[in-house]
Amino acid sequence: MKVVFSANQQRHAGQKELTEGALVPCFERPERAEIILRYLSEAGLPAPVAPGDRGISPIAAVHDSDYLSFLRHAHEAWLAEHGPEAGDALPTAWATHGLRKIMPRRIDGCLGYYCFDAGTPIGSGTWAGSYWAAQAALHAQGLVQGGERAVYAVTRPPGHHAHRALYGGYCYLNNAAIAAQGFIDAGCERVAILDVDYHHGNGTQDIFYQRDDVLTVSLHADPRDSYPYFMGHSDELGAGPGADFNRNLPLPLGTDWLSYAEALSCACAEVKRFAPAALVVSLGVDTFEGGSTVALSHPCLGLPAHWGGHRRFATSHPVRAGEGGYVSEALGRNVAGVLHGFLDA
């Protein structure tokens, strides 16, 4: 299995986020990629290949141009407004219920226009890091399109919470959606995205909610209990041409392995029925004990077995894009375990 990663992704290094009423060091930081890469090397996977630069066009096929311009220039606008020592940019006001969405002139307002939480800072390297994470996903898509059996893109910062014109949840560009659109633009008629992160892939759902060429299936903690709270319910099935092409399988707190395995089997069956020409897996590994309140001793380690049981997918060549997982040795160990399981399935 090939691994894709760019050192430029580490240029994103947020300093502080607002969590439980306090400004604390960011949980999503460069060490996450370093741990994953070390464990992949120790597990015998090949050294990562650096992605080429396919430009902004494949990213703009998923995200709005005004949003991309904002992301690219937000931190310099923040420093211009608040001074060179201002640090990372975080919003303090949001365009929420009942308020008008008219673009503010000041960067503080623009942040709240495009962001939905206070835990996703924009720093001097955020655009570069996010851009190259997207390029890693695109490179993985291209390798699979060219015949590779399976490819893992170490997409850090992650992406599945990023909407077409909205960021949050440590996500700025939606890597999985960009890879899926890459498959569509390369001639695949049907693509599936399977999201096994602990948190709902609200951005991925939003991007494809009214489309019938991309099936989105997300297995996650019940949004009534867990972030992102306001999307991810089972009755969200798609709209317009996309009606019946979105599936959410929310799980209650404390879900054990047997219940998780049943839901995972249902998710894989949904993908199988769709018969995609390509599959993108949003591989979050934050369901393990100590990393979340879904009580699995190892995250998603049953996914390879379920994949093996459904090998009659239209493709056996998936792209896997990294999503969640806290900084710990378990992060690297779990990613390596899942990938080895796929290779053995």
C-alpha positions in Angstrom: 0.0 0.0 0.0 1.4 3.4 -1.0 1.3 6.3 1.5 1.1 9.9 0.5 2.3 12.9 2.6 3.8 16.3 2.0 6.1 17.9 4.6 4.3 21.2 3.7 1.3 19.9 5.6 3.2 20.5 8.8 3.2 24.3 8.1 -0.2 24.3 9.7 0.5 24.4 13.5 -2.3 26.0 15.5 -1.3 27.3 18.9 -4.5 27.7 20.9 -8.2 26.6 20.7 -11.2 27.3 23.0 -12.2 24.2 24.8 -14.4 23.9 27.9 -14.1 27.6 28.6 -10.4 27.8 28.4 -7.8 28.6 25.7 -5.6 25.4 25.6 -2.9 24.1 23.2 -4.4 22.7 20.0 -5.2 19.0 20.0 -4.7 18.9 16.2 -1.0 19.6 15.7 1.9 18.4 13.6 2.9 15.6 16.0 -0.2 13.6 14.8 1.3 13.1 11.4 4.7 12.4 12.8 3.3 9.6 15.1 1.3 8.1 12.2 4.3 8.1 9.9 6.6 6.5 12.5 4.2 3.7 13.2 3.6 3.1 9.5 7.4 2.8 9.0 7.7 0.4 11.9 4.9 -1.7 10.5 6.8 -2.1 7.3 4.7 0.2 5.0 6.8 2.1 2.4 8.1 5.6 3.0 5.5 8.2 1.9 5.6 9.7 -1.5 5.2 13.4 -1.9 2.2 14.6 -3.9 2.5 16.7 -7.0 0.7 20.0 -7.3 -2.5 19.7 -9.3 -3.3 23.3 -8.6 -6.4 25.0 -7.2 -8.9 23.8 -9.8 -9.7 20.4 -8.2 -10.1 22.1 -4.9 -12.4 24.8 -6.4 -14.6 22.0 -7.8 -15.6 21.3 -4.2 -15.2 24.7 -2.4 -16.5 28.1 -3.3 -14.0 30.5 -4.7 -14.7 33.3 -2.2 -14.2 30.9 0.6 -10.9 29.8 -0.8 -9.8 33.4 -1.2 -10.7 34.0 2.5 -8.7 31.0 3.7 -5.7 32.0 1.7 -5.6 35.6 3.0 -7.3 35.4 6.4 -4.2 35.3 8.6 -2.5 38.2 6.9 -5.7 40.2 7.2 -5.8 39.2 10.9 -2.3 40.5 11.5 -3.0 43.7 9.5 -6.0 44.3 11.8 -4.5 43.3 15.2 -0.8 43.7 14.8 2.2 41.3 14.1 2.0 39.8 17.6 -1.6 38.8 17.3 -1.0 35.1 16.8 -3.6 32.8 15.4 -7.0 34.0 14.3 -10.1 32.7 16.1 -13.7 34.0 15.7 -15.7 35.5 18.5 -19.1 36.1 16.8 -21.0 33.8 14.4 -23.6 34.3 11.7 -26.1 32.0 13.4 -29.9 31.7 13.8 -31.9 34.8 12.9 -28.8 36.9 12.0 -28.2 38.3 8.5 -25.3 36.8 6.5 -23.9 39.9 5.0 -20.1 39.8 4.6 -18.4 42.0 7.2 -15.6 44.3 6.3 -13.4 43.4 9.3 -11.6 40.1 9.6 -13.2 39.4 13.0 -16.6 39.3 11.3 -15.3 37.3 8.3 -14.0 34.6 10.6 -17.5 34.1 12.1 -19.1 34.2 8.7 -17.1 31.2 7.5 -16.5 29.3 10.8 -18.8 27.3 13.0 -16.7 26.8 16.2 -13.9 28.4 18.3 -11.5 25.5 18.2 -10.2 25.8 14.6 -7.5 28.5 14.5 -6.0 30.0 11.4 -2.3 30.7 11.5 0.4 31.7 9.1 0.8 28.2 7.7 -2.9 27.1 7.7 -3.5 27.7 4.0 -0.3 25.9 2.9 -0.9 23.0 5.2 -4.5 22.5 4.1 -3.6 23.0 0.5 -1.0 20.3 0.6 -3.3 17.9 2.5 -5.8 18.3 -0.3 -3.0 17.7 -2.8 -2.1 14.5 -0.9 -5.7 13.3 -1.2 -5.7 14.1 -4.9 -2.4 12.3 -5.5 -3.8 9.2 -3.7 -6.9 9.4 -6.0 -4.6 9.6 -9.0 -2.6 6.6 -8.0 -5.7 4.6 -7.4 -7.1 5.8 -10.8 -3.8 4.5 -12.3 -4.2 1.0 -10.9 -2.8 1.0 -7.4 -4.6 -1.5 -5.2 -5.0 0.9 -2.2 -3.5 4.2 -1.1 -3.5 6.0 2.3 -3.2 9.7 2.3 -2.0 11.2 5.6 -4.3 14.1 5.3 -3.4 16.3 8.2 -5.0 18.8 8.8 -8.1 16.6 8.4 -11.1 17.6 6.3 -14.5 15.9 6.8 -16.0 18.8 8.8 -15.3 21.4 6.1 -18.3 22.4 4.1 -18.3 24.0 0.7 -17.8 27.4 2.3 -17.5 26.7 6.0 -14.7 25.5 8.2 -14.5 24.0 11.7 -13.6 20.9 13.6 -9.9 21.4 12.7 -10.9 21.1 9.1 -10.4 23.7 6.3 -10.5 21.8 3.0 -12.5 18.6 2.7 -9.9 16.1 1.5 -12.2 13.2 1.1 -14.7 15.2 -0.9 -11.9 16.6 -3.1 -10.7 13.0 -3.8 -14.2 11.9 -4.5 -14.7 14.8 -6.9 -11.4 13.9 -8.5 -12.7 10.4 -9.3 -15.9 11.9 -10.8 -13.9 14.4 -12.9 -11.7 11.5 -14.1 -14.7 9.6 -15.5 -16.1 7.6 -12.5 -19.9 7.7 -12.6 -20.5 6.7 -9.0 -18.2 7.2 -6.0 -18.9 6.3 -2.4 -17.5 7.9 0.8 -17.5 5.8 3.9 -16.8 7.9 7.1 -15.9 5.9 10.2 -14.6 8.8 12.3 -16.1 9.1 15.8 -17.6 12.5 14.7 -20.1 12.9 11.9 -18.7 14.1 8.6 -21.0 17.1 8.4 -19.0 18.9 5.7 -18.9 15.8 3.4 -22.6 15.4 3.8 -23.3 19.0 3.0 -21.2 19.0 -0.1 -22.9 16.0 -1.7 -26.3 16.3 -0.1 -28.1 17.1 -3.4 -26.2 14.8 -5.7 -26.8 11.3 -6.8 -23.3 10.5 -8.1 -21.7 10.4 -4.7 -23.1 8.2 -1.9 -22.1 9.4 1.6 -22.3 7.0 4.6 -21.2 8.1 8.0 -20.9 5.9 11.1 -20.5 8.2 14.2 -21.6 9.2 17.7 -25.1 10.5 18.1 -25.0 14.2 17.4 -27.4 14.8 20.3 -24.5 13.9 22.5 -21.4 14.7 20.5 -19.8 17.3 18.2 -20.7 18.6 15.6 -24.2 18.4 17.3 -26.3 19.9 14.5 -26.0 17.4 11.7 -25.7 13.6 11.5 -29.2 12.3 12.3 -30.6 9.2 10.7 -33.4 11.1 8.9 -30.9 13.2 6.9 -31.2 11.2 3.6 -30.3 13.7 0.9 -32.4 16.2 -1.0 -33.4 16.9 -4.6 -31.4 14.6 -7.0 -29.5 13.4 -3.9 -32.6 12.1 -2.1 -31.7 8.6 -0.6 -28.0 9.0 -1.3 -26.9 10.0 2.2 -26.9 7.6 5.1 -26.1 8.4 8.8 -25.8 5.7 11.4 -25.6 7.5 14.8 -24.5 5.5 17.8 -25.3 6.1 21.5 -22.6 6.8 24.0 -21.0 3.7 25.3 -21.6 1.6 22.2 -19.8 -1.8 22.5 -18.2 -3.8 19.7 -21.2 -6.0 18.9 -23.4 -3.0 18.3 -20.7 -1.2 16.4 -20.0 -4.2 14.2 -23.7 -4.4 13.3 -23.8 -0.8 12.3 -20.6 -1.1 10.4 -22.0 -4.1 8.5 -25.0 -2.0 7.5 -22.7 0.8 6.3 -20.7 -1.6 4.2 -23.9 -3.1 2.8 -25.1 0.4 1.8 -21.9 1.0 -0.2 -22.2 -2.4 -1.8 -25.8 -1.7 -3.0 -24.6 1.6 -4.5 -22.0 -0.3 -6.5 -19.4 2.5 -6.8 -16.6 2.7 -9.2 -14.4 4.2 -6.5 -14.4 4.3 -2.7 -13.0 6.9 -0.4 -12.7 6.0 3.3 -12.6 8.9 5.8 -10.5 7.0 8.3 -10.8 8.6 11.7 -9.4 6.5 14.5 -10.9 8.3 17.5 -13.4 5.6 18.5 -11.0 3.8 20.8 -11.3 3.6 24.6 -9.7 6.7 26.0 -10.1 8.6 22.8 -13.8 8.9 22.8 -17.0 7.7 24.5 -17.6 4.9 22.0 -16.1 2.1 24.0 -14.0 0.2 21.4 -10.7 -1.2 22.6 -9.4 -0.6 19.1 -10.9 1.8 16.5 -12.4 0.5 13.3 -10.3 -2.6 13.5 -13.3 -4.6 12.3 -13.5 -2.5 9.2 -11.0 -4.6 7.2 -13.0 -7.8 8.1 -16.2 -6.2 6.9 -14.5 -4.9 3.8 -13.3 -8.5 3.1 -16.9 -9.7 3.5 -18.0 -7.2 0.9 -15.2 -7.5 -1.5 -17.7 -7.5 -4.4 -17.7 -3.7 -4.3 -17.3 -2.4 -7.8 -13.8 -1.4 -6.8 -11.2 -3.1 -4.5 -9.0 0.0 -4.8 -10.0 2.5 -2.1 -8.4 5.8 -1.2 -8.2 6.3 2.6 -7.9 9.9 3.9 -6.9 10.4 7.5 -9.4 12.2 9.8 -9.6 12.4 13.6 -7.5 10.9 16.5 -5.7 12.6 19.4 -1.9 12.9 19.8 -0.9 9.7 21.4 1.0 6.5 20.6 -2.4 4.8 20.1 -3.0 7.1 17.1 -0.1 5.6 15.1 -0.7 2.1 16.4 -4.4 2.2 15.4 -3.8 3.6 11.9 -1.1 1.0 11.2 -3.4 -1.8 12.5 -6.3 -0.7 10.4 -4.2 -0.5 7.2 -2.6 -3.8 7.8 -6.0 -5.3 8.3 -7.1 -4.0 4.9 -4.0 -5.5 3.2 -4.8 -8.9 4.8 -8.6 -8.8 4.1 
